Amino acid sequence: MQDLFTPRDNSPWGKFKTQMRQQLVAQKLSSPLGLALLLLATLPLSYLLATLELNVSVVMFIGLIGVPLVIFCLFNITFAIGLMLFVSLALPFALKYTDAPIGTLLDLLILLSTVGILLRQIKERDWAFAKSPLSYMILIWLYFNVMQVLNPEAQSKLAWVYTVRSVAIQQVVFFIGAFAFQRNRTGIMAILKLIIGICFVSALYGLKQNFFGFNTQETIWMMADEERYQLYHQWNMVRVPSFCYDPTTFGILMVCFAVFCGAMVVGATKTPHKIMLSIMGLIALWATAYTGTRTAYGLIPVGAVFFAGLILSRRVLVIGGILAVLGVGFVMKSTNSGVIYRIQSAFKPAQDDSMNLRLSNQKKIQPYIQSHPIGGGLGSCGVWGKRFNPESELANFPHDSSFVRMGVELGWIGLILYTLFHYVVLRTGLYYFIRCRDPFIKSLYAGITTWLFMLAVACYFQEAILQLPMNVIYNVFLAMLVTLKNFDPAFEKEHLVRIRKSNIVGEALKAQMD
């Protein structure tokens, strides 16, 4: 507000200064002139980067982009979660182009977010976001995995270091999300839209790979390893992975996304959103057909039956029954198409040699699991086992399943904890779905819980959760399970009372410190 005792300068220069002050100071450069000046300021910087050596320019560019992002992640946890989701999708794709250790980017984001939360807790002293049955179960799981470094049966400490990141440490994302979402419904919806967008773009890129082919670098990467090439080329078709590291992860991601879209279409969403979600779900199913992932095909009826039993809607049951009859006819129909035959084979397990081989391997490994209560150590089988202890029998054991892997590496105690973990996850989703009253929040609980149930089933056949981007999406959904109810009328009052109590405690602690 202008000082009443200061005369207004109506000269051209005075008017110009007033206009500049309004454009640059009052609006904080958020104006056409401000943006133009910012773009103009980039010209000398661009010229400087162009004249320097490539390595120096790259380092300077990363620094100019990275430093503001680091600062922003420290103080905006929701933004950091969004960046984690983007990085989790980009990393598997980028690793096809470079051997650089860029996988640590996700670890850095998790670390920055954790530091940001701890800095806030110095003032707030509110740990309510970490006080739930699911939180306690995750803490137990984290502790058990971290203590595996002391496992006397483990053959390599380095294998533990590389494996504990994906198996346990990345579950810190759950606590980061629980903190960011506890009072932030807008943040939840923004992240949910981002997940939907990521999955839809992945579906479109998968279709691009099928109809227009892989780019040169993707083809080189695929053919660089004989085992990888055989994984991609099956049944006279090339399986598409989209941005994911392998077709299996992409296929499971797509069917979970498609069923989630169906759940939201049935739920309390607006008509334009129903139309968009229907289109996205159908495109995701279309892309799934070209992944050649039989586990994904089998998850479609599993997820549909679970969702139908969850909501017990007559309309959904009738439509589901009609689709089930059509599906049986589709499976029984003879075909010469490799894609359709691959889909049909998922529903004929008795004729599936790979399934019979998996069951045989599980029987062979059962005595080992029974005689080793804490297993052979994290990283004793799979990729890291072959890398750090290639002569071990466990390193060459084809575990295929997350449950089998947990039994081998963490023993029967770890397998029990892993099963209990999935139980607590599903119980949490069902508990709040039943008790919440807001129709839209109930729809979200139904869709997310169905997604998590499908992943739990998929873990019996594949390592469905440990791969990116599924790992990050999974833990973000777990955070939503424990925070969405805060915005429902059935729990909102209780949540507000808890916030008020935590504020009183925080003020009392601050007064004591002062």
Number of C-alpha atoms within 10 A of each C-alpha: 3 7 7 7 6 7 8 12 12 10 9 9 10 12 13 13 13 14 13 14 14 14 17 17 12 12 11 11 17 12 14 11 13 17 13 11 13 12 10 11 11 11 11 10 11 12 10 11 17 11 9 12 9 11 9 11 16 13 12 14 14 11 13 11 10 13 11 11 16 17 12 16 24 22 17 16 24 22 19 23 24 19 18 22 23 17 21 23 23 15 20 20 18 17 15 16 12 10 9 9 8 14 15 11 14 19 15 13 22 23 16 20 29 19 15 19 20 14 14 13 13 11 12 18 17 18 10 14 19 19 11 12 14 23 20 14 18 23 17 14 20 18 13 17 22 17 9 21 18 12 17 11 15 20 18 17 18 15 23 25 15 13 22 18 15 16 21 18 17 18 22 20 26 24 22 24 27 26 22 25 25 22 18 15 16 11 19 22 13 14 24 18 12 16 19 17 13 16 24 21 16 22 29 16 18 29 23 15 20 18 10 10 14 17 9 9 11 15 13 13 15 20 14 11 11 9 10 13 15 12 16 20 14 14 13 9 16 21 25 29 27 27 26 25 19 21 23 26 26 29 31 28 25 27 28 27 25 27 27 26 24 21 28 23 21 17 19 16 16 11 10 9 13 19 13 12 23 19 15 23 25 18 17 28 21 18 27 30 22 25 31 30 21 20 23 30 23 20 21 17 17 17 26 21 17 17 24 20 12 15 18 11 12 10 11 18 17 12 11 16 13 11 13 15 10 11 14 12 11 14 17 11 11 11 12 7 11 15 19 17 16 20 23 22 16 21 17 11 12 10 11 12 10 10 14 13 11 16 11 11 16 18 10 11 16 14 10 17 23 15 11 17 17 25 27 24 27 33 31 33 26 19 15 20 26 19 15 19 20 16 11 14 12 21 20 16 18 15 23 18 18 22 21 25 26 26 27 30 26 28 22 22 17 22 23 14 18 19 13 14 18 18 14 17 22 20 15 19 24 18 12 21 24 13 13 21 15 15 14 16 19 25 22 23 27 25 27 25 27 27 24 21 23 25 24 21 17 22 20 16 19 23 19 25 24 20 19 24 26 21 19 27 23 21 21 27 24 26 26 26 24 25 23 24 23 20 19 20 13 15 16 14 13 11 20 14 11 14 16 11 13 17 15 13 15 18 15 12 14 14 9 8 7 6
